[in-house]
Amino acid sequence: MEDLKEEIQSAGSSGIQVIARAASILRTLESHPDGLSLGQIAKSVQLARSTVQRIVAALAAEDFVIASGPGDVRIGPGLVRVAASVASNTAELIRPHLRALGEEVGETVDLAVLSGGSTVFVDQVPGRHRLVALSAVGERFPLHCTANGKAILACFSAEDADDLIEKSLAEHPDHPIADRAALLKELEGIRRTHLAVDLEEHGEGISALGTALLDLFGRPIAISIPVPSQRFAEQRDGLAKSLIAFRKRIKGIVSR
């Protein structure tokens, strides 16, 4: 950190400008995980190559970037550790709101993240009814036939979603797609409404609503409300209203 401090201090009153330039360089590298040359970075951020080289050297000293050579500068492990530290707090930030949603609807509420071609439950608030839908935290579910999975798919472009669907099918061969064209059309609707539905597609007797959004690092997180199908139809509209309102509340907390 001392190297970066010295770079800022040497700029005198322009220290804030140095920070802004460093942030601009990091954002550029974020979009190019395979790395860029100093010249490419300089062109992207519209700075002199010598200026970029000086800032990259300071960032590299803190492991915020890896500079293997003049033609290969990438995001470094130091910045990844900072990101991981913040990301680990996402569930904690959401949990009070998750509990409030559970109290409001009286049903089980799940929080899930994307992992490969699956959703993985990372938190859950059990419902208050005698008959509720529960799944273990850490359990993996398909993307293509669950409410939270389809909500996550809708966070991506059509091309990227199609790739994720293939991964989902590979990881969950017991759940084939009945109508792929219908699923793709459904995802278009979810992108508009931010609301996904599972009508016993994944499991008999259980239906669910789900929504998703991107966190500060551009990663999808999903919230779903699974309900025994025997009471899902009469509660569906109310659950949808509560879930969308919940999404709006947490968007300013965990999203970008």
N, C-alpha and C positions, 0 to 999 in steps of 0.2 A: 504493500500500500504506500510505502514511503516514496517509491519511484513515481507513482501517480500523483501524489501530493506535490512532489517537486516540480512535476510537469505543470500542474495547475498554478503553483506559486510563482514559477518562472514567467508565467503569462501575466502576472500582476493583476490589474483590474479586469483582464480578459479571462480570468479563471473560469467564470461561468460559461464563456464561449467554448473553452476547451472541453468542459463536461458535455456540453451540447454536441460538440463534434464527435467526442468519444461515443456518445449514445447513438449518433447517426451511423457511425461505423459499425457498431454492434447490431443495430437493426438491419443494416445491409447484409451482414454476415448471417443473421438469423434466416434470411431468405435464401441463402446459398450454403447449405450444410456441407457441400463438398469442397468449399473454400474458394477464395478469390486471390488474385495477385494484388500487390499494392497499387499497381496502375489501374486495375479494374475497380478497386475500392475508391481510389481518388476520383475516377470518372463518375462513379455512382453518387458520391457525396459532394462532388464539385469542389474539391480541395486540391491544393498542390500535393504532389507525390511526397515531397519532403515532410510536409505537415502530417500526412497520413502515416508515414514511416515512423515519425517521432511518437505519435499517439499510440500506434500499434505496439511499439516497443514498450511503452509504459503499461499498456493493457496486458501484454505478454508476461511482464514481470510479476503480475498479480494472478497469472493463470486464467485471466478472463478471455484471452485468445491464445491460440497456438500458432506460432509463426515458424513453420518447418523450413521455410525459405522464402525468397522474394515472390515466388509464384504460388504460395500456398499458405493462406491465413484463414483460420477457422475459429469458431466459438470454442473456448477452452473449458476445462473441467471446473475451474473456479466459478465461472458464471453458471455452469450447470448445477453446482452445489447450492448456489444462492437460489436458483429457480426451484430446485427440489425442496429446499427449506420452506419456501413460500407455498409451493404446491401441497405440501403435507398439511398445511393449515386450512386448505379449502374445505375439507369435510367438517373441521371444527367451526369454521365460519358459518357454514350452512346449517349445522346441527340444531341450533336454537330455532331456526325458521322451519326446519324439518319437523321438529317436535310440535311446533305451533300448528303446522298443516295437519299433522296427525290428530291433534286435539280437535281441530276444526271439522275434519271429515269423519273421524271415528274409525277409519280404515288403516290398514298397513300402508306405510309410505317407505319407499326404497330409494337409495341414492346409488347410482352406478357410474362406472367410468369405462372407457374403451380399452380393451387389451387384445391386440391382434384382431381376430375376427369374432370376438365375443364382448359381451358386457360383463363386468364383474361388480357384484354388490360390495360396496364399501361401508355402508351404514344403513340402518333400518329402524323405523319406529313401528312397533307392533300395533295392530288395530285393537279396539276395545270390545268387539263383538265376540261371542262364543265361537262362531265359525269365521275364521279369518284365513287369508292367504299369507303364508310365511315361507321364506327361503333363507338359507344360511348366508351370512356375510362371508364373502370370498367365493361364493358359488358363481360359475360361469354359465352364461346363457347365449343363445344365438342372437345375432343382430337382425336377421331377416324375418323373424316371426314373433317378436316380442315388442311390447309397446315402447320400452326404453331403448331397445335396439334400433327400432325403426326411427325413433326420434333422433338418435345419434346419427344414423345414416343420412337423415335429412339435413344435418349440419354440413355435409360435404357436397361438392359438385356432383353432377350425375355420373361423370367418369370415375371419380374417386369412390363414390358410393358403390358403383358396379364392382370395382376391385374388392371392396370390403365385403360385398355380398358373396363373392367367390371364396374369400377367406372364411366367412361364416359357414358356408356350406361344407367346406373342407373340414372345419373343426367340429361341425355338428351334423354328420351324415344321416342321423336318425330323423332329421327335420328337413326334408326336401321342400322346394318351393312349388306350390301348386300352380301358380300363374305368375311368371316373372314380369310380364308386361303390366299386369295389374299392380304388382308391388311397386314398379317404377312410377306408375301413374299416382299411386298412393303417396309416394315420397314427395312428389310435386305438390300435392295438397298439404302435406305436413310442413313443407317449407313456407307455405303461406299462413297456415293457422297455428304452427308451433305445437300441434297436438296430434299424437299418434294413438292408435287403438289396437288392442289385441283381443279378438273375440274367440277365445279358446283355440287360438292358433298354436300356441306352445304347449298348453296343458288343458286337458278336459276339465270342465267345471270352473275354470278360472278365466276371467276377463280382466283387462287392465287399460288404463290410460297412461300416457307418458308424454313428457316434454323434455327438451334438452337445450343447452346453450354452450357457448365456448367460454372457457375460463380465461384468465389473464394471459395464459401462454398459448391460447388458441386450441386447447384440447377440450373435446366434448365431455360434458357431464350430464347425466340424465336423472330425472326424478319421475318415479312411476307410482301409481296407486293400483295394486292388484286387488280384485274383489271377487268373491264367489259369484258365479254367473247368475245364480238365482235371485240376487238382489242388485245386480249391476245395471240392468236396464232402467229401473226406476231412479237410480242415483246418478246415472251417467251425466246428465246436464249439469247438476250441481257440482259433481266432482270436476268436470271440465272447467267450470267457472273458477273454482277454488285453485285448480292447478295452474291455470294461466295467470291468475292474480299472484300466485306464489312466484312464478317465473319472473314476473315484472319486479317483484320485491327484491329478489336476490340478484337480479341482473347487474345492478349498480354495485353490488358487493364483490362478486366473483368474476364478472365478465369484463370484456374490453370494448 
